[in-house]
């Protein structure tokens, strides 16, 4: 059973339910096409992560983005 976990930062403009559905369908179809796995057993999870909850180079993404402005 394929299990795919998509992690996306939570932005000011949220990802819509339609976009999430398209991601789930697209990833499922890709697994069917590439590795011939059945869509009925494919699990896709989308996690939205606050920019305060991850960082690069010792700084949160929130801090890094505030410096870019």
ZAKETI-336816 format. One record per residue: residue number from 1; residue in one letter; chain; z, y, x of N, C-alpha, C, O, CB in turn. Coordinates in Angstrom, 3 decimals. Each point is the difference from the previous one (the first is absolute). Glycine has a CB too. Layout:
N
<num->NUM; residuo->a; cadena->A; n_pz->Z; n_py->Y; n_px->X; ca_pz->Z; ca_py->Y; ca_px->X; c_pz->Z; c_py->Y; c_px->X; o_pz->Z; o_py->Y; o_px->X; cb_pz->Z; cb_py->Y; cb_px->X>
...
This chain:
69
<num->1; residuo->x; cadena->A; n_pz->0.000; n_py->-1.179; n_px->0.848; ca_pz->0.000; ca_py->1.179; ca_px->-0.848; c_pz->0.000; c_py->1.237; c_px->0.890; o_pz->0.985; o_py->0.245; o_px->0.696; cb_pz->0.238; cb_py->-1.481; cb_px->-2.549>
<num->2; residuo->x; cadena->A; n_pz->-2.283; n_py->2.012; n_px->1.852; ca_pz->-0.021; ca_py->1.247; ca_px->0.774; c_pz->0.985; c_py->1.025; c_px->-0.569; o_pz->0.135; o_py->0.146; o_px->-1.215; cb_pz->-2.541; cb_py->-0.579; cb_px->1.802>
<num->3; residuo->x; cadena->A; n_pz->3.076; n_py->1.124; n_px->0.301; ca_pz->0.930; ca_py->1.069; ca_px->-0.367; c_pz->-0.368; c_py->1.209; c_px->0.851; o_pz->0.061; o_py->-0.054; o_px->1.228; cb_pz->1.824; cb_py->-1.585; cb_px->-1.864>
<num->4; residuo->x; cadena->A; n_pz->-2.263; n_py->2.720; n_px->-0.017; ca_pz->-0.412; ca_py->1.214; ca_px->0.700; c_pz->0.951; c_py->1.120; c_px->-0.399; o_pz->0.244; o_py->0.225; o_px->-1.185; cb_pz->-2.682; cb_py->-0.968; cb_px->1.256>
<num->5; residuo->x; cadena->A; n_pz->2.975; n_py->1.445; n_px->0.925; ca_pz->0.908; ca_py->1.111; ca_px->-0.254; c_pz->-0.661; c_py->1.269; c_px->0.522; o_pz->-0.201; o_py->0.148; o_px->1.205; cb_pz->2.261; cb_py->-1.650; cb_px->-1.053>
<num->6; residuo->x; cadena->A; n_pz->-2.398; n_py->2.416; n_px->-1.054; ca_pz->-0.610; ca_py->1.278; ca_px->0.351; c_pz->1.098; c_py->1.054; c_px->-0.023; o_pz->0.685; o_py->0.170; o_px->-1.008; cb_pz->-2.956; cb_py->-0.852; cb_px->0.050>
<num->7; residuo->x; cadena->A; n_pz->2.434; n_py->1.382; n_px->2.062; ca_pz->1.000; ca_py->1.068; ca_px->0.082; c_pz->-0.727; c_py->1.327; c_px->0.143; o_pz->-0.824; o_py->0.184; o_px->0.896; cb_pz->2.537; cb_py->-1.739; cb_px->0.156>
<num->8; residuo->x; cadena->A; n_pz->-1.392; n_py->2.468; n_px->-1.947; ca_pz->-0.654; ca_py->1.305; ca_px->-0.040; c_pz->1.087; c_py->1.065; c_px->-0.095; o_pz->0.991; o_py->-0.171; o_px->-0.710; cb_pz->-3.083; cb_py->-0.791; cb_px->-0.399>
<num->9; residuo->x; cadena->A; n_pz->1.896; n_py->2.064; n_px->1.834; ca_pz->0.989; ca_py->1.073; ca_px->-0.118; c_pz->-0.094; c_py->0.657; c_px->-1.371; o_pz->-1.079; o_py->0.183; o_px->-0.562; cb_pz->0.973; cb_py->0.211; cb_px->3.044>
<num->10; residuo->x; cadena->A; n_pz->1.269; n_py->-0.052; n_px->-2.989; ca_pz->0.079; ca_py->0.717; ca_px->-1.278; c_pz->-0.319; c_py->1.467; c_px->0.285; o_pz->0.722; o_py->0.677; o_px->0.731; cb_pz->1.027; cb_py->-2.306; cb_px->-1.695>
<num->11; residuo->x; cadena->A; n_pz->-2.815; n_py->2.092; n_px->0.388; ca_pz->-0.477; ca_py->1.357; ca_px->0.245; c_pz->0.280; c_py->0.885; c_px->-1.208; o_pz->0.481; o_py->-0.467; o_px->-1.033; cb_pz->-2.264; cb_py->-0.421; cb_px->2.565>
<num->12; residuo->x; cadena->A; n_pz->1.473; n_py->2.183; n_px->-1.384; ca_pz->0.206; ca_py->0.927; ca_px->-1.112; c_pz->-0.846; c_py->-0.393; c_px->-1.196; o_pz->0.442; o_py->0.116; o_px->-1.143; cb_pz->0.077; cb_py->1.708; cb_px->2.763>
<num->13; residuo->x; cadena->A; n_pz->-1.745; n_py->-2.294; n_px->-1.361; ca_pz->-0.840; ca_py->-0.507; ca_px->-1.075; c_pz->0.158; c_py->-1.512; c_px->-0.024; o_pz->-0.501; o_py->-0.688; o_px->0.890; cb_pz->-1.160; cb_py->2.619; cb_px->-0.677>
<num->14; residuo->x; cadena->A; n_pz->2.347; n_py->-2.453; n_px->-1.212; ca_pz->0.259; ca_py->-1.441; ca_px->-0.016; c_pz->-1.272; c_py->-0.818; c_px->-0.224; o_pz->-0.989; o_py->0.483; o_px->-0.552; cb_pz->3.275; cb_py->0.004; cb_px->-0.303>
<num->15; residuo->x; cadena->A; n_pz->-2.224; n_py->-1.719; n_px->1.295; ca_pz->-1.084; ca_py->-0.938; ca_px->-0.263; c_pz->0.091; c_py->-0.376; c_px->-1.475; o_pz->1.077; o_py->-0.326; o_px->-0.500; cb_pz->-1.084; cb_py->-0.574; cb_px->2.911>
<num->16; residuo->x; cadena->A; n_pz->-1.100; n_py->0.946; n_px->-3.086; ca_pz->-0.008; ca_py->-0.267; ca_px->-1.439; c_pz->0.048; c_py->-1.500; c_px->-0.265; o_pz->-0.339; o_py->-0.799; o_px->0.873; cb_pz->-0.956; cb_py->2.917; cb_px->-1.267>
<num->17; residuo->x; cadena->A; n_pz->1.716; n_py->-2.502; n_px->-0.811; ca_pz->-0.044; ca_py->-1.413; ca_px->-0.367; c_pz->-1.414; c_py->-0.583; c_px->0.118; o_pz->-0.164; o_py->-1.171; o_px->0.341; cb_pz->2.095; cb_py->1.572; cb_px->-1.880>
<num->18; residuo->x; cadena->A; n_pz->-2.938; n_py->0.412; n_px->1.258; ca_pz->-1.382; ca_py->-0.471; ca_px->0.108; c_pz->-0.366; c_py->-0.282; c_px->1.461; o_pz->-0.679; o_py->-0.983; o_px->0.296; cb_pz->0.075; cb_py->2.304; cb_px->-2.358>
<num->19; residuo->x; cadena->A; n_pz->1.053; n_py->-0.460; n_px->2.963; ca_pz->-0.263; ca_py->-0.217; ca_px->1.424; c_pz->0.720; c_py->-1.251; c_px->0.509; o_pz->-0.553; o_py->-0.767; o_px->0.789; cb_pz->0.269; cb_py->3.247; cb_px->-0.482>
<num->20; residuo->x; cadena->A; n_pz->1.508; n_py->-2.674; n_px->-0.763; ca_pz->0.753; ca_py->-1.193; ca_px->0.396; c_pz->-0.697; c_py->-1.261; c_px->-0.509; o_pz->-0.107; o_py->-0.991; o_px->0.722; cb_pz->2.255; cb_py->2.318; cb_px->-0.751>
<num->21; residuo->x; cadena->A; n_pz->-2.615; n_py->-1.285; n_px->-1.204; ca_pz->-0.714; ca_py->-1.147; ca_px->-0.560; c_pz->-1.269; c_py->-0.291; c_px->0.800; o_pz->-0.341; o_py->-1.160; o_px->0.232; cb_pz->1.261; cb_py->1.704; cb_px->-2.510>
<num->22; residuo->x; cadena->A; n_pz->-1.617; n_py->0.512; n_px->2.699; ca_pz->-1.216; ca_py->-0.176; ca_px->0.793; c_pz->0.317; c_py->-0.610; c_px->1.365; o_pz->-0.751; o_py->-0.847; o_px->0.483; cb_pz->-0.286; cb_py->2.801; cb_px->-1.670>
<num->23; residuo->x; cadena->A; n_pz->2.137; n_py->-1.535; n_px->1.814; ca_pz->0.420; ca_py->-0.590; ca_px->1.267; c_pz->0.310; c_py->-1.484; c_px->-0.169; o_pz->-0.447; o_py->-0.829; o_px->0.793; cb_pz->1.362; cb_py->3.051; cb_px->-0.071>
<num->24; residuo->x; cadena->A; n_pz->-0.156; n_py->-2.547; n_px->-1.746; ca_pz->0.369; ca_py->-1.396; ca_px->-0.248; c_pz->-1.246; c_py->-0.853; c_px->-0.227; o_pz->-0.125; o_py->-1.083; o_px->0.571; cb_pz->2.315; cb_py->1.832; cb_px->-1.558>
<num->25; residuo->x; cadena->A; n_pz->-3.103; n_py->-0.265; n_px->0.160; ca_pz->-1.223; ca_py->-0.756; ca_px->-0.265; c_pz->-0.854; c_py->-0.113; c_px->1.257; o_pz->-0.528; o_py->-1.070; o_px->0.304; cb_pz->0.578; cb_py->1.843; cb_px->-2.686>
<num->26; residuo->x; cadena->A; n_pz->-0.184; n_py->0.332; n_px->3.108; ca_pz->-0.822; ca_py->-0.007; ca_px->1.201; c_pz->0.503; c_py->-0.955; c_px->1.068; o_pz->-0.784; o_py->-0.729; o_px->0.607; cb_pz->0.207; cb_py->3.060; cb_px->-1.110>
<num->27; residuo->x; cadena->A; n_pz->1.880; n_py->-2.330; n_px->0.732; ca_pz->0.584; ca_py->-0.895; ca_px->1.003; c_pz->-0.142; c_py->-1.452; c_px->-0.458; o_pz->-0.335; o_py->-0.876; o_px->0.797; cb_pz->1.973; cb_py->2.677; cb_px->-0.089>
<num->28; residuo->x; cadena->A; n_pz->-1.386; n_py->-2.049; n_px->-1.972; ca_pz->-0.151; ca_py->-1.361; ca_px->-0.532; c_pz->-1.430; c_py->-0.484; c_px->0.160; o_pz->-0.231; o_py->-1.117; o_px->0.465; cb_pz->2.071; cb_py->1.548; cb_px->-2.106>
<num->29; residuo->x; cadena->A; n_pz->-2.804; n_py->0.404; n_px->1.258; ca_pz->-1.416; ca_py->-0.373; ca_px->0.140; c_pz->-0.371; c_py->-0.244; c_px->1.463; o_pz->-0.763; o_py->-0.919; o_px->0.299; cb_pz->0.232; cb_py->2.260; cb_px->-2.353>
<num->30; residuo->x; cadena->A; n_pz->1.064; n_py->-0.528; n_px->2.962; ca_pz->-0.281; ca_py->-0.160; ca_px->1.420; c_pz->0.496; c_py->-1.357; c_px->0.503; o_pz->-0.703; o_py->-0.685; o_px->0.743; cb_pz->0.855; cb_py->3.179; cb_px->-0.444>
<num->31; residuo->x; cadena->A; n_pz->1.055; n_py->-2.879; n_px->-0.705; ca_pz->0.537; ca_py->-1.295; ca_px->0.424; c_pz->-0.826; c_py->-1.152; c_px->-0.558; o_pz->-0.198; o_py->-1.012; o_px->0.673; cb_pz->2.482; cb_py->2.022; cb_px->-0.556>
<num->32; residuo->x; cadena->A; n_pz->-2.759; n_py->-0.857; n_px->-1.330; ca_pz->-0.871; ca_py->-1.026; ca_px->-0.576; c_pz->-1.292; c_py->-0.091; c_px->0.813; o_pz->-0.437; o_py->-1.095; o_px->0.352; cb_pz->1.417; cb_py->1.500; cb_px->-2.659>
<num->33; residuo->x; cadena->A; n_pz->-1.585; n_py->0.733; n_px->2.601; ca_pz->-1.281; ca_py->0.029; ca_px->0.722; c_pz->0.119; c_py->-0.493; c_px->1.444; o_pz->-0.861; o_py->-0.740; o_px->0.475; cb_pz->0.183; cb_py->2.645; cb_px->-1.924>
<num->34; residuo->x; cadena->A; n_pz->1.738; n_py->-1.500; n_px->2.143; ca_pz->0.096; ca_py->-0.270; ca_px->1.429; c_pz->0.624; c_py->-1.363; c_px->0.308; o_pz->-0.498; o_py->-0.731; o_px->0.857; cb_pz->0.679; cb_py->3.180; cb_px->-0.497>
<num->35; residuo->x; cadena->A; n_pz->0.906; n_py->-2.793; n_px->-1.057; ca_pz->0.677; ca_py->-1.260; ca_px->0.336; c_pz->-0.001; c_py->-0.999; c_px->-1.153; o_pz->0.657; o_py->-1.039; o_px->0.067; cb_pz->0.772; cb_py->2.316; cb_px->1.507>
<num->36; residuo->x; cadena->A; n_pz->-2.167; n_py->-0.957; n_px->-2.626; ca_pz->-0.184; ca_py->-0.919; ca_px->-1.127; c_pz->1.324; c_py->-0.441; c_px->-0.625; o_pz->0.199; o_py->-1.175; o_px->-0.308; cb_pz->-2.299; cb_py->0.395; cb_px->1.387>
<num->37; residuo->x; cadena->A; n_pz->2.993; n_py->1.744; n_px->-1.258; ca_pz->1.275; ca_py->-0.286; ca_px->-0.658; c_pz->-0.084; c_py->0.406; c_px->-1.462; o_pz->-0.604; o_py->1.018; o_px->-0.341; cb_pz->1.856; cb_py->-0.686; cb_px->2.509>
<num->38; residuo->x; cadena->A; n_pz->-0.647; n_py->-1.127; n_px->-3.018; ca_pz->-0.063; ca_py->0.257; ca_px->-1.429; c_pz->0.752; c_py->1.251; c_px->-0.407; o_pz->1.113; o_py->0.236; o_px->0.470; cb_pz->-1.326; cb_py->-2.657; cb_px->-0.813>
<num->39; residuo->x; cadena->A; n_pz->-0.379; n_py->3.224; n_px->-0.522; ca_pz->0.652; ca_py->1.231; ca_px->-0.432; c_pz->1.276; c_py->-0.259; c_px->-0.816; o_pz->0.876; o_py->0.863; o_px->-0.049; cb_pz->-3.122; cb_py->0.223; cb_px->0.046>
<num->40; residuo->x; cadena->A; n_pz->2.360; n_py->-2.231; n_px->-0.622; ca_pz->1.188; ca_py->-0.287; ca_px->-0.827; c_pz->1.243; c_py->-0.222; c_px->0.838; o_pz->1.113; o_py->0.046; o_px->-0.524; cb_pz->-2.601; cb_py->-1.045; cb_px->-1.182>
<num->41; residuo->x; cadena->A; n_pz->1.321; n_py->0.761; n_px->2.992; ca_pz->1.162; ca_py->-0.223; ca_px->0.861; c_pz->0.205; c_py->1.127; c_px->1.009; o_pz->0.883; o_py->-0.091; o_px->0.852; cb_pz->-1.236; cb_py->-2.352; cb_px->-1.127>
<num->42; residuo->x; cadena->A; n_pz->-0.442; n_py->3.493; n_px->0.192; ca_pz->0.109; ca_py->1.112; ca_px->0.947; c_pz->0.987; c_py->1.043; c_px->-0.517; o_pz->-0.109; o_py->0.476; o_px->-1.130; cb_pz->-2.261; cb_py->-0.874; cb_px->1.891>
<num->43; residuo->x; cadena->A; n_pz->3.318; n_py->0.737; n_px->0.079; ca_pz->1.018; ca_py->0.996; ca_px->-0.342; c_pz->-0.270; c_py->1.256; c_px->0.821; o_pz->-0.161; o_py->-0.075; o_px->1.218; cb_pz->1.881; cb_py->-1.727; cb_px->-1.775>
<num->44; residuo->x; cadena->A; n_pz->-1.770; n_py->2.959; n_px->-0.107; ca_pz->-0.177; ca_py->1.275; ca_px->0.687; c_pz->1.140; c_py->0.920; c_px->-0.437; o_pz->0.208; o_py->0.222; o_px->-1.193; cb_pz->-2.757; cb_py->-0.503; cb_px->1.314>
<num->45; residuo->x; cadena->A; n_pz->3.277; n_py->0.809; n_px->0.849; ca_pz->1.119; ca_py->0.902; ca_px->-0.265; c_pz->-0.318; c_py->1.344; c_px->0.630; o_pz->-0.414; o_py->0.063; o_px->1.157; cb_pz->2.078; cb_py->-1.983; cb_px->-1.236>
<num->46; residuo->x; cadena->A; n_pz->-1.472; n_py->2.999; n_px->-0.677; ca_pz->-0.191; ca_py->1.355; ca_px->0.522; c_pz->1.362; c_py->0.677; c_px->0.077; o_pz->0.713; o_py->0.103; o_px->-0.997; cb_pz->-3.065; cb_py->0.048; cb_px->0.023>
<num->47; residuo->x; cadena->A; n_pz->2.700; n_py->0.304; n_px->2.165; ca_pz->1.255; ca_py->0.722; ca_px->0.199; c_pz->-0.316; c_py->1.432; c_px->0.380; o_pz->-0.783; o_py->0.251; o_px->0.916; cb_pz->1.976; cb_py->-2.360; cb_px->-0.208>
<num->48; residuo->x; cadena->A; n_pz->-0.586; n_py->3.042; n_px->-1.412; ca_pz->-0.134; ca_py->1.409; ca_px->0.366; c_pz->1.261; c_py->0.404; c_px->0.766; o_pz->1.120; o_py->-0.168; o_px->-0.482; cb_pz->-2.595; cb_py->0.675; cb_px->-1.556>
<num->49; residuo->x; cadena->A; n_pz->1.268; n_py->0.023; n_px->3.227; ca_pz->1.102; ca_py->0.313; ca_px->0.898; c_pz->0.130; c_py->1.510; c_px->0.136; o_pz->-0.979; o_py->0.690; o_px->0.285; cb_pz->0.640; cb_py->-2.857; cb_px->0.962>
<num->50; residuo->x; cadena->A; n_pz->1.541; n_py->2.675; n_px->-1.450; ca_pz->0.242; ca_py->1.430; ca_px->0.203; c_pz->-0.245; c_py->0.354; c_px->1.459; o_pz->0.321; o_py->-0.782; o_px->0.895; cb_pz->1.368; cb_py->0.813; cb_px->-2.772>
<num->51; residuo->x; cadena->A; n_pz->-2.256; n_py->1.141; n_px->2.119; ca_pz->-0.306; ca_py->0.404; ca_px->1.369; c_pz->1.267; c_py->0.227; c_px->0.840; o_pz->-0.080; o_py->0.078; o_px->1.226; cb_pz->-2.030; cb_py->0.962; cb_px->-2.080>
<num->52; residuo->x; cadena->A; n_pz->3.266; n_py->-0.935; n_px->0.208; ca_pz->1.268; ca_py->0.071; ca_px->0.733; c_pz->0.426; c_py->-1.376; c_px->0.500; o_pz->0.879; o_py->-0.107; o_px->0.855; cb_pz->-0.207; cb_py->2.079; cb_px->-2.244>
<num->53; residuo->x; cadena->A; n_pz->-1.291; n_py->-3.019; n_px->0.862; ca_pz->0.438; ca_py->-1.359; ca_px->0.309; c_pz->-0.852; c_py->-0.703; c_px->1.047; o_pz->0.160; o_py->-1.200; o_px->0.220; cb_pz->0.699; cb_py->1.091; cb_px->-2.510>
<num->54; residuo->x; cadena->A; n_pz->-1.758; n_py->0.837; n_px->2.934; ca_pz->-0.688; ca_py->-0.585; ca_px->1.152; c_pz->-0.425; c_py->1.097; c_px->0.939; o_pz->-0.173; o_py->1.154; o_px->-0.392; cb_pz->-0.621; cb_py->-3.085; cb_px->-0.986>
<num->55; residuo->x; cadena->A; n_pz->0.630; n_py->1.552; n_px->2.619; ca_pz->-0.308; ca_py->1.014; ca_px->0.994; c_pz->-0.859; c_py->-0.525; c_px->1.125; o_pz->-0.241; o_py->-1.199; o_px->0.133; cb_pz->2.358; cb_py->2.287; cb_px->-0.701>
<num->56; residuo->x; cadena->A; n_pz->-2.571; n_py->-0.141; n_px->1.377; ca_pz->-0.808; ca_py->-0.283; ca_px->1.174; c_pz->0.509; c_py->0.898; c_px->1.121; o_pz->0.276; o_py->1.178; o_px->-0.226; cb_pz->-2.317; cb_py->-1.847; cb_px->-1.173>
<num->57; residuo->x; cadena->A; n_pz->2.163; n_py->0.132; n_px->2.582; ca_pz->0.403; ca_py->0.821; ca_px->1.146; c_pz->1.390; c_py->0.594; c_px->-0.132; o_pz->0.261; o_py->1.082; o_px->0.526; cb_pz->-2.633; cb_py->-0.571; cb_px->-0.198>
<num->58; residuo->x; cadena->A; n_pz->3.259; n_py->-1.193; n_px->-1.013; ca_pz->1.382; ca_py->0.466; ca_px->-0.122; c_pz->0.247; c_py->1.028; c_px->-1.087; o_pz->1.104; o_py->0.534; o_px->-0.103; cb_pz->-0.922; cb_py->-0.995; cb_px->2.471>
<num->59; residuo->x; cadena->A; n_pz->-1.191; n_py->0.750; n_px->-3.184; ca_pz->0.157; ca_py->0.968; ca_px->-1.080; c_pz->-0.482; c_py->-0.606; c_px->-1.315; o_pz->-0.914; o_py->-0.825; o_px->-0.023; cb_pz->0.621; cb_py->2.732; cb_px->1.653>
<num->60; residuo->x; cadena->A; n_pz->0.920; n_py->-1.485; n_px->-2.715; ca_pz->-0.497; ca_py->-0.446; ca_px->-1.289; c_pz->-1.366; c_py->0.632; c_px->-0.267; o_pz->-0.343; o_py->1.033; o_px->0.575; cb_pz->2.710; cb_py->-1.312; cb_px->-1.433>
<num->61; residuo->x; cadena->A; n_pz->-3.115; n_py->-0.340; n_px->0.001; ca_pz->-1.309; ca_py->0.548; ca_px->-0.366; c_pz->0.172; c_py->1.355; c_px->-0.677; o_pz->-0.837; o_py->0.886; o_px->0.174; cb_pz->-0.099; cb_py->-3.215; cb_px->-0.427>
<num->62; residuo->x; cadena->A; n_pz->2.000; n_py->2.500; n_px->-0.510; ca_pz->0.265; ca_py->1.288; ca_px->-0.642; c_pz->0.103; c_py->1.108; c_px->1.044; o_pz->-0.603; o_py->1.061; o_px->-0.160; cb_pz->1.793; cb_py->-2.237; cb_px->-1.718>
<num->63; residuo->x; cadena->A; n_pz->-0.430; n_py->0.934; n_px->2.944; ca_pz->0.174; ca_py->0.991; ca_px->1.066; c_pz->-1.326; c_py->0.246; c_px->0.715; o_pz->-0.360; o_py->1.149; o_px->0.255; cb_pz->2.763; cb_py->-1.862; cb_px->0.040>
<num->64; residuo->x; cadena->A; n_pz->-3.129; n_py->-0.352; n_px->0.030; ca_pz->-1.275; ca_py->0.157; ca_px->0.713; c_pz->-0.984; c_py->0.823; c_px->-0.827; o_pz->-0.704; o_py->0.857; o_px->0.534; cb_pz->1.079; cb_py->-3.059; cb_px->0.624>
<num->65; residuo->x; cadena->A; n_pz->-0.421; n_py->1.941; n_px->-2.446; ca_pz->-0.947; ca_py->0.743; ca_px->-0.852; c_pz->0.417; c_py->1.470; c_px->-0.134; o_pz->-0.855; o_py->0.881; o_px->-0.091; cb_pz->0.347; cb_py->-3.005; cb_px->-1.178>
<num->66; residuo->x; cadena->A; n_pz->1.810; n_py->2.385; n_px->1.255; ca_pz->0.437; ca_py->1.393; ca_px->-0.121; c_pz->-0.401; c_py->0.808; c_px->1.240; o_pz->-0.221; o_py->1.207; o_px->-0.097; cb_pz->2.151; cb_py->-1.948; cb_px->-1.350>
<num->67; residuo->x; cadena->A; n_pz->-2.024; n_py->0.098; n_px->2.590; ca_pz->-0.421; ca_py->0.670; ca_px->1.224; c_pz->-1.499; c_py->0.288; c_px->0.024; o_pz->-0.455; o_py->0.916; o_px->0.685; cb_pz->2.329; cb_py->-2.042; cb_px->0.487>
<num->68; residuo->x; cadena->A; n_pz->-2.632; n_py->0.338; n_px->-1.923; ca_pz->-1.463; ca_py->0.161; ca_px->-0.027; c_pz->-0.426; c_py->1.196; c_px->-0.843; o_pz->-1.121; o_py->0.488; o_px->0.144; cb_pz->0.886; cb_py->-2.951; cb_px->0.159>
<num->69; residuo->x; cadena->A; n_pz->1.098; n_py->2.931; n_px->-1.165; ca_pz->-0.387; ca_py->1.078; ca_px->-0.924; c_pz->0.084; c_py->1.354; c_px->0.626; o_pz->-0.294; o_py->1.001; o_px->-0.653; cb_pz->1.067; cb_py->-2.380; cb_px->-1.196>
